[in-house]
Amino acid sequence: MNCALEATDKMRLALGGTTVYVPKGRPDAGEAAAEVYALVQGGRTAAEVADQFGYSSSYVYKLLAQERTRLKSLLKARRR
């Protein structure tokens, strides 16, 4: 039996009738946040970055906020 069909049958039996969300193959959120932040700081718009990676604009803004928070924490830690 084809490997893909076998895997599909196992999933159907285990999850039949259930809604399952399979996320895109995104990198670790921390890595993505740093990369998105660098691109925006380099002059790209959030919309351009979203299009480049296939993200929604709201996800790009979430990553930007996450990276800003991380950078602020690092600055606070260095000042101590």
The first five atom37 places (N, CA, C, CB, O) and aatype in JSON, in Angstrom:
{
  "aatype": [12, 2, 4, 0, 10, 6, 0, 16, 3, 11, 12, 1, 10, 0, 10, 7, 7, 16, 16, 19, 18, 19, 14, 11, 7, 1, 14, 3, 0, 7, 6, 0, 0, 0, 6, 19, 18, 0, 10, 19, 5, 7, 7, 1, 16, 0, 0, 6, 19, 0, 3, 5, 13, 7, 18, 15, 15, 15, 18, 19, 18, 11, 10, 10, 0, 5, 6, 1, 16, 1, 10, 11, 15, 10, 10, 11, 0, 1, 1, 1],
  "atom_mask": [
    [1, 1, 1, 1, 1],
    [1, 1, 1, 1, 1],
    [1, 1, 1, 1, 1],
    [1, 1, 1, 1, 1],
    [1, 1, 1, 1, 1],
    [1, 1, 1, 1, 1],
    [1, 1, 1, 1, 1],
    [1, 1, 1, 1, 1],
    [1, 1, 1, 1, 1],
    [1, 1, 1, 1, 1],
    [1, 1, 1, 1, 1],
    [1, 1, 1, 1, 1],
    [1, 1, 1, 1, 1],
    [1, 1, 1, 1, 1],
    [1, 1, 1, 1, 1],
    [1, 1, 1, 0, 1],
    [1, 1, 1, 0, 1],
    [1, 1, 1, 1, 1],
    [1, 1, 1, 1, 1],
    [1, 1, 1, 1, 1],
    [1, 1, 1, 1, 1],
    [1, 1, 1, 1, 1],
    [1, 1, 1, 1, 1],
    [1, 1, 1, 1, 1],
    [1, 1, 1, 0, 1],
    [1, 1, 1, 1, 1],
    [1, 1, 1, 1, 1],
    [1, 1, 1, 1, 1],
    [1, 1, 1, 1, 1],
    [1, 1, 1, 0, 1],
    [1, 1, 1, 1, 1],
    [1, 1, 1, 1, 1],
    [1, 1, 1, 1, 1],
    [1, 1, 1, 1, 1],
    [1, 1, 1, 1, 1],
    [1, 1, 1, 1, 1],
    [1, 1, 1, 1, 1],
    [1, 1, 1, 1, 1],
    [1, 1, 1, 1, 1],
    [1, 1, 1, 1, 1],
    [1, 1, 1, 1, 1],
    [1, 1, 1, 0, 1],
    [1, 1, 1, 0, 1],
    [1, 1, 1, 1, 1],
    [1, 1, 1, 1, 1],
    [1, 1, 1, 1, 1],
    [1, 1, 1, 1, 1],
    [1, 1, 1, 1, 1],
    [1, 1, 1, 1, 1],
    [1, 1, 1, 1, 1],
    [1, 1, 1, 1, 1],
    [1, 1, 1, 1, 1],
    [1, 1, 1, 1, 1],
    [1, 1, 1, 0, 1],
    [1, 1, 1, 1, 1],
    [1, 1, 1, 1, 1],
    [1, 1, 1, 1, 1],
    [1, 1, 1, 1, 1],
    [1, 1, 1, 1, 1],
    [1, 1, 1, 1, 1],
    [1, 1, 1, 1, 1],
    [1, 1, 1, 1, 1],
    [1, 1, 1, 1, 1],
    [1, 1, 1, 1, 1],
    [1, 1, 1, 1, 1],
    [1, 1, 1, 1, 1],
    [1, 1, 1, 1, 1],
    [1, 1, 1, 1, 1],
    [1, 1, 1, 1, 1],
    [1, 1, 1, 1, 1],
    [1, 1, 1, 1, 1],
    [1, 1, 1, 1, 1],
    [1, 1, 1, 1, 1],
    [1, 1, 1, 1, 1],
    [1, 1, 1, 1, 1],
    [1, 1, 1, 1, 1],
    [1, 1, 1, 1, 1],
    [1, 1, 1, 1, 1],
    [1, 1, 1, 1, 1],
    [1, 1, 1, 1, 1]
  ],
  "atom_positions": [
    [[0.85, -1.19, 0.0], [0.0, 0.0, 0.0], [0.89, 1.25, 0.0], [-0.97, 0.0, 1.24], [1.95, 1.27, 0.63]],
    [[0.47, 2.24, -0.69], [1.19, 3.51, -0.74], [1.33, 4.08, 0.67], [0.47, 4.51, -1.68], [0.37, 4.09, 1.43]],
    [[2.51, 4.56, 1.0], [2.8, 5.09, 2.33], [1.86, 6.25, 2.7], [4.25, 5.56, 2.41], [1.39, 6.34, 3.83]],
    [[1.6, 7.13, 1.73], [0.71, 8.27, 1.99], [-0.71, 7.81, 2.27], [0.73, 9.24, 0.8], [-1.38, 8.36, 3.14]],
    [[-1.18, 6.81, 1.53], [-2.53, 6.29, 1.74], [-2.64, 5.61, 3.11], [-2.91, 5.29, 0.62], [-3.65, 5.74, 3.81]],
    [[-1.59, 4.9, 3.48], [-1.57, 4.24, 4.78], [-1.63, 5.27, 5.91], [-0.31, 3.36, 4.93], [-2.38, 5.1, 6.87]],
    [[-0.86, 6.33, 5.78], [-0.86, 7.38, 6.8], [-2.23, 8.07, 6.85], [0.24, 8.42, 6.51], [-2.74, 8.38, 7.93]],
    [[-2.82, 8.29, 5.68], [-4.14, 8.92, 5.63], [-5.19, 8.04, 6.29], [-4.54, 9.21, 4.18], [-6.05, 8.53, 7.03]],
    [[-5.14, 6.74, 6.03], [-6.08, 5.82, 6.66], [-5.94, 5.81, 8.17], [-5.88, 4.41, 6.12], [-6.94, 5.79, 8.89]],
    [[-4.71, 5.84, 8.66], [-4.48, 5.87, 10.12], [-5.04, 7.15, 10.72], [-2.98, 5.74, 10.43], [-5.65, 7.13, 11.79]],
    [[-4.83, 8.26, 10.05], [-5.34, 9.54, 10.55], [-6.87, 9.55, 10.51], [-4.79, 10.71, 9.72], [-7.51, 10.03, 11.45]],
    [[-7.45, 9.01, 9.44], [-8.91, 8.96, 9.33], [-9.52, 8.15, 10.46], [-9.32, 8.37, 7.98], [-10.52, 8.54, 11.06]],
    [[-8.89, 7.0, 10.74], [-9.4, 6.14, 11.81], [-9.26, 6.8, 13.19], [-8.67, 4.81, 11.8], [-10.15, 6.7, 14.03]],
    [[-8.15, 7.47, 13.4], [-7.9, 8.1, 14.7], [-8.68, 9.4, 14.88], [-6.43, 8.37, 14.86], [-9.12, 9.71, 15.99]],
    [[-8.85, 10.16, 13.8], [-9.41, 11.5, 13.91], [-10.72, 11.69, 13.16], [-8.43, 12.5, 13.42], [-11.22, 12.81, 13.1]],
    [[-11.27, 10.66, 12.6], [-12.47, 10.76, 11.77], [-13.55, 11.65, 12.37], [0.0, 0.0, 0.0], [-13.95, 11.46, 13.51]],
    [[-14.0, 12.61, 11.58], [-15.06, 13.52, 12.02], [-14.58, 14.71, 12.83], [0.0, 0.0, 0.0], [-15.38, 15.57, 13.19]],
    [[-13.3, 14.76, 13.13], [-12.73, 15.84, 13.93], [-12.09, 16.88, 13.02], [-11.69, 15.29, 14.95], [-11.47, 16.52, 12.02]],
    [[-12.24, 18.14, 13.35], [-11.55, 19.19, 12.62], [-10.13, 19.28, 13.15], [-12.29, 20.55, 12.75], [-9.91, 19.39, 14.35]],
    [[-9.18, 19.23, 12.23], [-7.77, 19.26, 12.61], [-7.09, 20.41, 11.88], [-7.07, 17.91, 12.29], [-7.24, 20.56, 10.66]],
    [[-6.35, 21.22, 12.62], [-5.59, 22.32, 12.01], [-4.15, 21.89, 11.85], [-5.69, 23.62, 12.88], [-3.51, 21.46, 12.81]],
    [[-3.63, 22.0, 10.65], [-2.23, 21.67, 10.37], [-1.55, 22.97, 9.97], [-2.08, 20.57, 9.25], [-1.8, 23.49, 8.88]],
    [[-0.69, 23.51, 10.85], [-0.06, 24.8, 10.54], [0.95, 24.69, 9.4], [0.62, 25.35, 11.77], [1.46, 23.61, 9.09]],
    [[1.21, 25.83, 8.8], [2.25, 25.89, 7.77], [3.58, 25.55, 8.41], [2.29, 27.29, 7.09], [3.73, 25.63, 9.63]],
    [[4.53, 25.18, 7.62], [5.86, 24.87, 8.13], [6.62, 26.12, 8.47], [0.0, 0.0, 0.0], [7.6, 26.47, 7.8]],
    [[6.19, 26.8, 9.5], [6.85, 28.04, 9.91], [8.05, 27.74, 10.8], [5.86, 28.96, 10.66], [8.07, 26.75, 11.52]],
    [[9.05, 28.61, 10.72], [10.19, 28.43, 11.63], [9.76, 28.75, 13.06], [11.38, 29.33, 11.21], [8.66, 29.24, 13.3]],
    [[10.64, 28.46, 13.99], [10.4, 28.82, 15.38], [9.98, 30.28, 15.44], [11.67, 28.56, 16.26], [10.55, 31.13, 14.75]],
    [[8.98, 30.58, 16.26], [8.44, 31.95, 16.32], [9.52, 32.96, 16.69], [7.29, 32.02, 17.33], [9.51, 34.08, 16.19]],
    [[10.44, 32.59, 17.56], [11.52, 33.51, 17.93], [12.42, 33.84, 16.75], [0.0, 0.0, 0.0], [12.81, 34.99, 16.56]],
    [[12.75, 32.82, 15.97], [13.57, 33.04, 14.79], [12.81, 33.88, 13.76], [14.0, 31.69, 14.16], [13.38, 34.8, 13.16]],
    [[11.55, 33.57, 13.57], [10.73, 34.31, 12.61], [10.61, 35.77, 13.04], [9.34, 33.67, 12.48], [10.67, 36.67, 12.21]],
    [[10.43, 35.99, 14.35], [10.28, 37.36, 14.86], [11.54, 38.17, 14.59], [9.97, 37.34, 16.37], [11.46, 39.32, 14.17]],
    [[12.7, 37.58, 14.83], [13.96, 38.29, 14.6], [14.15, 38.61, 13.12], [15.15, 37.45, 15.12], [14.58, 39.7, 12.77]],
    [[13.81, 37.66, 12.26], [13.97, 37.87, 10.82], [13.01, 38.93, 10.31], [13.76, 36.56, 10.07], [13.39, 39.81, 9.54]],
    [[11.75, 38.86, 10.74], [10.75, 39.85, 10.33], [11.16, 41.23, 10.82], [9.35, 39.47, 10.88], [11.07, 42.2, 10.07]],
    [[11.59, 41.33, 12.06], [12.01, 42.62, 12.64], [13.17, 43.21, 11.82], [12.44, 42.44, 14.12], [13.17, 44.4, 11.51]],
    [[14.14, 42.38, 11.48], [15.3, 42.86, 10.71], [14.87, 43.37, 9.34], [16.34, 41.74, 10.55], [15.37, 44.4, 8.88]],
    [[13.96, 42.68, 8.7], [13.5, 43.12, 7.38], [12.75, 44.44, 7.47], [12.6, 42.05, 6.75], [12.94, 45.32, 6.63]],
    [[11.9, 44.59, 8.47], [11.14, 45.84, 8.63], [12.09, 46.98, 9.0], [10.05, 45.68, 9.71], [11.93, 48.1, 8.51]],
    [[13.06, 46.71, 9.85], [14.05, 47.74, 10.19], [14.88, 48.12, 8.97], [14.97, 47.25, 11.32], [15.38, 49.24, 8.88]],
    [[15.03, 47.19, 8.04], [15.78, 47.45, 6.81], [14.97, 48.18, 5.74], [0.0, 0.0, 0.0], [15.49, 48.45, 4.65]],
    [[13.71, 48.49, 6.04], [12.93, 49.29, 5.11], [11.75, 48.59, 4.46], [0.0, 0.0, 0.0], [10.97, 49.23, 3.75]],
    [[11.61, 47.29, 4.68], [10.47, 46.58, 4.1], [9.21, 46.91, 4.91], [10.72, 45.05, 4.08], [9.29, 47.16, 6.11]],
    [[8.07, 46.9, 4.25], [6.81, 47.12, 4.97], [6.33, 45.78, 5.53], [5.73, 47.76, 4.04], [6.74, 44.71, 5.07]],
    [[5.46, 45.87, 6.51], [4.88, 44.66, 7.09], [4.13, 43.86, 6.03], [3.94, 45.01, 8.27], [4.18, 42.63, 6.02]],
    [[3.45, 44.55, 5.13], [2.72, 43.88, 4.06], [3.67, 43.13, 3.12], [1.89, 44.9, 3.27], [3.37, 42.01, 2.7]],
    [[4.8, 43.75, 2.8], [5.79, 43.09, 1.93], [6.33, 41.82, 2.6], [6.94, 44.05, 1.6], [6.47, 40.78, 1.96]],
    [[6.64, 41.93, 3.89], [7.17, 40.78, 4.62], [6.12, 39.68, 4.71], [7.63, 41.2, 6.05], [6.43, 38.5, 4.55]],
    [[4.88, 40.06, 4.95], [3.79, 39.08, 5.01], [3.68, 38.33, 3.69], [2.45, 39.77, 5.36], [3.55, 37.11, 3.67]],
    [[3.71, 39.06, 2.58], [3.64, 38.44, 1.26], [4.82, 37.51, 1.0], [3.57, 39.51, 0.18], [4.66, 36.42, 0.45]],
    [[6.01, 37.96, 1.41], [7.22, 37.18, 1.18], [7.16, 35.81, 1.85], [8.44, 37.94, 1.68], [7.56, 34.81, 1.26]],
    [[6.65, 35.77, 3.08], [6.65, 34.53, 3.84], [5.3, 33.8, 3.85], [7.06, 34.82, 5.25], [5.19, 32.71, 4.4]],
    [[4.29, 34.41, 3.25], [2.97, 33.8, 3.25], [2.27, 33.93, 4.59], [0.0, 0.0, 0.0], [1.4, 33.12, 4.92]],
    [[2.64, 34.94, 5.37], [2.03, 35.2, 6.67], [0.89, 36.2, 6.49], [3.08, 35.74, 7.7], [0.82, 36.91, 5.48]],
    [[0.01, 36.24, 7.45], [-1.0, 37.31, 7.47], [-0.33, 38.55, 8.04], [-2.27, 36.9, 8.31], [0.67, 38.46, 8.74]],
    [[-0.9, 39.71, 7.73], [-0.35, 40.96, 8.28], [-0.43, 40.96, 9.8], [-1.09, 42.18, 7.71], [0.48, 41.44, 10.48]],
    [[-1.51, 40.41, 10.34], [-1.65, 40.39, 11.8], [-0.57, 39.52, 12.44], [-3.05, 39.88, 12.2], [-0.11, 39.84, 13.54]],
    [[-0.17, 38.44, 11.79], [0.91, 37.59, 12.33], [2.24, 38.34, 12.29], [1.01, 36.26, 11.52], [3.04, 38.24, 13.22]],
    [[2.47, 39.1, 11.22], [3.7, 39.89, 11.13], [3.75, 40.92, 12.27], [3.8, 40.61, 9.76], [4.79, 41.09, 12.9]],
    [[2.63, 41.59, 12.53], [2.61, 42.58, 13.62], [2.8, 41.9, 14.97], [1.29, 43.37, 13.6], [3.43, 42.47, 15.86]],
    [[2.27, 40.71, 15.12], [2.46, 39.95, 16.36], [3.94, 39.62, 16.54], [1.61, 38.66, 16.34], [4.48, 39.75, 17.64]],
    [[4.6, 39.19, 15.47], [6.03, 38.88, 15.54], [6.85, 40.13, 15.85], [6.5, 38.24, 14.23], [7.81, 40.07, 16.62]],
    [[6.48, 41.26, 15.25], [7.2, 42.51, 15.52], [7.07, 42.9, 16.98], [6.66, 43.64, 14.62], [8.05, 43.3, 17.61]],
    [[5.87, 42.78, 17.53], [5.67, 43.11, 18.95], [6.47, 42.17, 19.83], [4.16, 43.05, 19.32], [7.06, 42.59, 20.82]],
    [[6.48, 40.9, 19.48], [7.24, 39.91, 20.25], [8.73, 40.24, 20.26], [7.02, 38.49, 19.67], [9.38, 40.16, 21.3]],
    [[9.26, 40.62, 19.11], [10.7, 40.93, 19.03], [11.02, 42.24, 19.76], [11.14, 41.04, 17.55], [12.06, 42.34, 20.4]],
    [[10.14, 43.22, 19.68], [10.36, 44.47, 20.42], [10.39, 44.2, 21.92], [9.26, 45.5, 20.08], [11.22, 44.76, 22.64]],
    [[9.49, 43.36, 22.39], [9.46, 43.0, 23.82], [10.75, 42.3, 24.22], [8.24, 42.1, 24.12], [11.31, 42.58, 25.28]],
    [[11.22, 41.37, 23.37], [12.46, 40.65, 23.66], [13.65, 41.6, 23.73], [12.71, 39.56, 22.6], [14.5, 41.49, 24.61]],
    [[13.71, 42.54, 22.78], [14.82, 43.49, 22.75], [14.79, 44.43, 23.96], [14.79, 44.31, 21.46], [15.84, 44.75, 24.52]],
    [[13.6, 44.87, 24.36], [13.48, 45.72, 25.55], [13.94, 44.97, 26.79], [12.03, 46.19, 25.73], [14.6, 45.56, 27.65]],
    [[13.62, 43.7, 26.89], [14.04, 42.88, 28.04], [15.56, 42.78, 28.08], [13.41, 41.47, 27.97], [16.17, 42.85, 29.15]],
    [[16.17, 42.6, 26.92], [17.63, 42.52, 26.87], [18.27, 43.84, 27.31], [18.1, 42.17, 25.45], [19.25, 43.83, 28.05]],
    [[17.7, 44.96, 26.87], [18.24, 46.26, 27.27], [18.12, 46.47, 28.77], [17.53, 47.38, 26.54], [19.06, 46.96, 29.4]],
    [[16.98, 46.11, 29.33], [16.8, 46.23, 30.78], [17.79, 45.38, 31.54], [15.38, 45.85, 31.17], [18.33, 45.8, 32.56]],
    [[18.02, 44.17, 31.06], [18.96, 43.25, 31.72], [20.37, 43.8, 31.68], [18.91, 41.87, 31.06], [21.12, 43.64, 32.64]],
    [[20.76, 44.43, 30.59], [22.11, 45.0, 30.46], [22.32, 46.21, 31.36], [22.37, 45.39, 29.02], [23.44, 46.47, 31.79]],
    [[21.25, 46.94, 31.64], [21.36, 48.16, 32.47], [21.53, 47.82, 33.93], [20.13, 49.04, 32.28], [21.96, 48.67, 34.72]],
    [[21.22, 46.62, 34.31], [21.3, 46.23, 35.73], [22.71, 45.98, 36.17], [20.48, 45.01, 35.99], [22.95, 45.65, 37.33]]
  ]
}
